[in-house]
Amino acid sequence: MCLAASETETTLCACGYSYNAQEIACAERIRSHAAQVANRSWQEEILLKKRITDIQLKKHGTYSRHRSPSGEKIGWSERRTAEMLGKAPASTSLDIRLAEALERYPDLAACGHKTEAKRRLARLQKNPALQSTAEAFKREADLQHYFEQYWSETRLSVDWELEPTRNLGMDILAKHRREPQWLVIELKVEQSSDQAVGQVLRYMGLVKRRLAKGDEVRGLIIAYTPEEGMLAALSMVLNVDLMLYRVLDGHLNLYQASTEVDRAIIKLMDLPQDEQQQIMQQLMKRGISAYPPKGG
C-alpha cells in the first residue's frame, strides 16, 4: 500500500495493510496514512481511496445485503471504504470515479486541485475531440462550434470578444475589448492552401465596408497544417496572421506560426502521436505558445 514496510519486516504495514491476510486490517492506521497522503496531493488522495477499495473487493468480493451467520457484513463497497476512512460516502465515490478517470486520462494530474480536474474531465467527456488529437475535428463546423462554445477558455478571449457574423460568411468574427479593431477568423481543419488567404481578405473587406466604420480590420487563419503556398502568400500580407492548433493535455492549444515552427509541425504529421506530443511539449518549454495576433 504505502511501501513504508516490507513483508520481510512485519506482517502489518504502517498503513494498516496485512501481508498475511492481504487486506486492510487496521482502520486506525489506514486513516492516519490517508490523512498524510491527503496533505501531500489530491492525486495521491483519490488514488489511495481507489486502491483501498480494489484491495478490499479482491479480498471480500462485492457487497451483499445478506449477513454472515455471525452478523457481519458480507462483501465490500465504496460505502465501506468511506466508513473505514471516516469520510462521507458520496464524496468518496466521487473521488474514486475521479481516480478512475485519472488512470484513463493521465493529463488530469496536471490540474492544481480536484475541482479543476473535474471541470477538465467534464469537458473531455463532452468533447471527444479533446481526448485524442486535433485530427478528431473532421469538419470545420466542428472546430467552429468548439471555438464558439469555449471561446472564453482560449487565449484569444483575453483581448477579443466574439461578435455575431451578421451573415457575412466568415467562420468567426471578434472585436477588440479595448482598441478600435476587428478580427476576422478563418478556420481550416485540413492542409490549408493559399486560397484561405484570399478568403479571409474577402471577409475583411466586407467587415471594413459594413461594420468597421474606420476601425482597423485584421485577419487570422487558424489551421492544422499550412501548405508552403499559404506561407508564401502570408509573407506578403501584413495584417493577416496564422496560428496552428493542436490538442494537448485535454486542451485545444494555439501556436504562433513562425516559419520555423510551421516546418517543424508539418514534419510532426509523419510521426506517431506519442512522439508528436513529446516534441510539442518541448516546443512549449522553449516558449513557443499561444498568444493573440498582432494588434492584440
C-alpha positions in Angstrom: 0.0 0.0 0.0 2.4 2.7 1.2 5.8 0.9 0.8 6.6 2.0 4.4 7.4 -1.5 5.3 8.1 -4.8 3.5 6.7 -8.3 4.2 10.1 -9.4 5.5 10.0 -6.7 8.2 6.5 -7.1 9.5 3.2 -8.7 8.6 1.3 -5.4 9.2 2.3 -2.4 7.2 2.5 1.0 8.7 -0.6 1.9 6.6 -2.7 -0.9 8.0 -2.3 -3.4 5.2 -1.8 -7.0 6.4 0.6 -9.0 4.2 -0.7 -12.3 5.7 -4.4 -11.5 5.2 -3.8 -9.4 2.1 -6.3 -6.8 3.1 -6.5 -3.5 5.1 -6.6 -4.9 8.6 -6.2 -1.8 10.8 -8.6 1.1 10.2 -6.8 3.4 12.6 -3.5 3.0 10.6 -5.1 3.5 7.2 -6.9 6.6 8.4 -3.7 8.1 9.7 -1.9 7.2 6.4 -4.8 8.6 4.3 -4.5 11.9 6.2 -0.8 12.1 5.5 -1.4 11.3 1.8 -4.2 14.0 1.5 -1.8 16.6 2.8 0.7 15.7 0.0 -1.6 15.9 -3.0 -5.1 15.4 -4.2 -3.9 12.9 -6.8 -2.5 10.6 -4.2 -5.5 11.0 -2.0 -8.0 9.8 -4.6 -5.8 7.0 -5.9 -5.4 5.7 -2.4 -9.2 5.5 -1.9 -9.5 3.6 -5.2 -6.6 1.3 -4.1 -8.2 0.6 -0.8 -11.5 -0.3 -2.5 -9.8 -2.5 -5.1 -7.8 -4.4 -2.4 -10.9 -5.0 -0.2 -13.1 -6.0 -3.1 -10.5 -8.6 -4.2 -10.4 -10.0 -0.6 -14.1 -9.8 0.3 -16.0 -9.7 -3.0 -18.9 -7.4 -3.9 -21.1 -6.2 -1.2 -24.2 -8.2 -0.4 -27.3 -7.2 1.6 -27.1 -10.5 3.4 -25.2 -11.1 6.6 -22.9 -13.8 7.7 -24.1 -16.3 10.4 -22.2 -14.1 12.9 -24.0 -11.0 11.7 -21.1 -9.4 9.9 -21.4 -7.6 6.6 -20.6 -9.7 3.5 -18.5 -8.2 0.7 -17.1 -4.7 0.2 -18.4 -1.5 -1.3 -17.3 2.1 -1.7 -19.5 3.0 1.2 -17.5 0.6 3.4 -14.3 2.3 2.2 -15.8 5.7 3.3 -16.7 4.2 6.7 -13.2 2.8 7.1 -11.7 6.3 6.4 -14.3 8.2 8.3 -15.4 10.1 5.1 -18.7 10.8 3.5 -19.8 8.0 1.2 -20.9 10.5 -1.6 -17.6 12.3 -1.7 -15.6 9.1 -1.5 -17.5 7.7 -4.5 -16.8 10.9 -6.5 -13.1 10.6 -5.6 -13.0 7.0 -6.8 -14.6 8.0 -10.1 -12.1 10.8 -10.5 -9.3 8.3 -9.7 -10.6 6.0 -12.5 -10.6 9.0 -14.9 -7.1 9.9 -13.8 -5.9 6.4 -14.9 -7.6 6.9 -18.3 -6.5 10.5 -18.8 -3.1 10.9 -17.0 -3.0 14.6 -18.1 -5.6 15.4 -15.4 -2.8 15.1 -12.9 -1.5 18.5 -14.1 -4.6 20.1 -12.5 -3.9 22.1 -9.3 -6.9 20.7 -7.4 -9.8 18.3 -7.7 -12.3 20.9 -8.7 -10.2 21.9 -11.7 -9.7 18.2 -12.6 -13.5 17.6 -12.5 -14.1 20.5 -14.8 -11.5 19.3 -17.3 -12.9 15.8 -17.1 -16.4 17.1 -17.8 -15.1 18.9 -20.9 -13.2 15.8 -22.1 -16.4 13.7 -21.8 -18.5 16.3 -23.5 -16.0 16.8 -26.4 -14.5 13.5 -27.7 -12.2 15.6 -29.9 -10.2 16.7 -26.9 -9.5 13.1 -25.8 -7.1 12.5 -28.6 -5.6 14.6 -31.4 -6.6 17.7 -33.3 -7.4 15.3 -36.2 -10.6 14.5 -34.3 -12.1 17.7 -35.7 -13.2 16.2 -39.0 -15.1 19.2 -40.2 -14.5 23.0 -40.0 -18.0 23.2 -38.5 -16.8 21.1 -35.5 -13.9 23.3 -34.9 -16.1 26.4 -35.3 -18.6 25.0 -32.7 -15.7 24.4 -30.3 -14.5 28.0 -30.5 -18.0 29.4 -30.2 -18.7 27.3 -27.1 -15.3 27.6 -25.4 -14.1 31.0 -26.6 -13.6 32.2 -23.0 -11.1 29.4 -22.4 -8.9 30.3 -25.4 -6.0 32.8 -25.2 -7.7 34.9 -27.8 -10.5 35.8 -25.5 -8.2 37.8 -23.3 -8.3 40.7 -25.9 -11.0 39.7 -28.3 -14.8 39.4 -27.8 -16.9 37.3 -30.1 -19.3 39.1 -32.4 -22.2 37.7 -34.5 -21.0 37.2 -38.1 -24.1 39.0 -39.4 -24.4 36.6 -42.4 -21.1 37.9 -43.9 -19.8 34.4 -44.4 -16.7 34.3 -42.2 -16.2 31.5 -39.6 -15.7 33.7 -36.6 -15.8 37.5 -36.1 -14.4 39.2 -33.0 -13.9 42.7 -31.7 -11.1 44.0 -29.6 -12.1 44.7 -26.0 -10.2 48.0 -25.7 -8.9 49.1 -29.1 -10.9 50.0 -32.3 -10.1 46.8 -34.1 -12.0 43.9 -35.6 -10.7 40.3 -36.2 -11.9 38.0 -39.0 -11.0 34.4 -38.3 -10.9 31.6 -41.0 -10.7 28.0 -39.7 -9.1 25.2 -41.6 -9.0 21.5 -40.4 -7.2 20.1 -43.4 -4.0 21.1 -45.1 -4.5 24.8 -45.9 -3.6 26.3 -49.2 -3.2 30.0 -50.3 -6.9 30.1 -51.1 -7.6 30.6 -47.4 -5.6 33.9 -47.6 -8.0 35.1 -50.3 -11.0 34.0 -48.3 -10.0 35.9 -45.2 -9.1 39.0 -47.2 -12.5 39.0 -48.8 -14.3 38.8 -45.5 -12.0 41.5 -44.1 -13.1 43.8 -46.9 -16.8 43.1 -46.1 -16.2 44.0 -42.5 -14.3 47.1 -43.4 -17.1 48.3 -45.6 -20.1 47.3 -43.5 -19.1 47.3 -39.8 -15.7 48.8 -39.1 -16.5 52.5 -39.6 -12.9 53.5 -39.7 -11.7 50.8 -37.2 -8.7 48.6 -38.2 -9.6 45.1 -39.5 -7.2 42.2 -39.0 -7.3 38.6 -40.2 -6.3 35.4 -38.6 -6.2 31.9 -40.1 -6.3 29.0 -37.6 -5.2 25.8 -39.3 -3.9 22.4 -38.6 -1.3 22.3 -41.4 -0.4 25.1 -43.8 1.0 24.5 -47.3 4.1 26.3 -48.5 1.8 28.3 -50.8 -0.1 29.7 -47.9 3.2 30.7 -46.1 4.4 32.4 -49.2 1.1 34.4 -49.6 1.0 35.4 -45.9 4.6 36.7 -46.1 3.3 39.4 -48.4 0.2 40.3 -46.3 0.9 42.4 -43.2 -2.5 42.3 -41.5 -3.2 38.6 -41.6 -1.7 36.2 -39.1 -1.5 32.4 -38.9 -1.9 30.2 -35.9 -1.8 26.4 -35.7 -3.9 24.3 -33.4 -3.1 21.1 -31.6 -4.8 19.1 -28.8 -2.6 18.5 -25.8 -3.5 17.8 -22.2 -7.2 17.9 -22.9 -7.0 21.4 -24.3 -7.0 22.9 -27.7 -3.8 25.0 -27.9 -2.9 27.7 -30.4 0.6 28.3 -31.6 2.1 31.3 -33.4 3.1 30.1 -36.8 6.6 31.4 -37.4 8.3 29.7 -40.4 10.5 27.6 -38.1 7.5 26.3 -36.2 5.5 25.7 -39.3 8.0 23.4 -40.8 8.6 21.6 -37.5 4.9 20.9 -37.1 4.5 19.8 -40.7 7.2 17.2 -40.1 5.4 16.0 -37.0 2.5 14.8 -39.1 4.5 11.8 -40.2 5.4 10.8 -36.6 3.5 8.6 -34.2 1.1 10.6 -32.0 3.1 10.0 -28.8 6.3 11.4 -30.5 4.3 14.3 -31.8 3.2 15.2 -28.3 6.7 14.9 -26.8 8.1 17.3 -29.4 5.2 19.7 -29.0 5.9 19.8 -25.2 9.5 20.6 -25.9 8.4 23.4 -28.2 6.2 24.9 -25.5 9.1 24.7 -22.9 11.1 26.8 -25.3 8.4 29.5 -25.1 6.5 28.8 -28.3 2.9 29.1 -27.1 -0.4 30.6 -27.9 -0.9 34.4 -27.8 -3.2 36.9 -29.5 -2.3 38.0 -33.1 -0.6 41.3 -33.8 -2.6 44.3 -32.6 -3.9 42.3 -29.7 
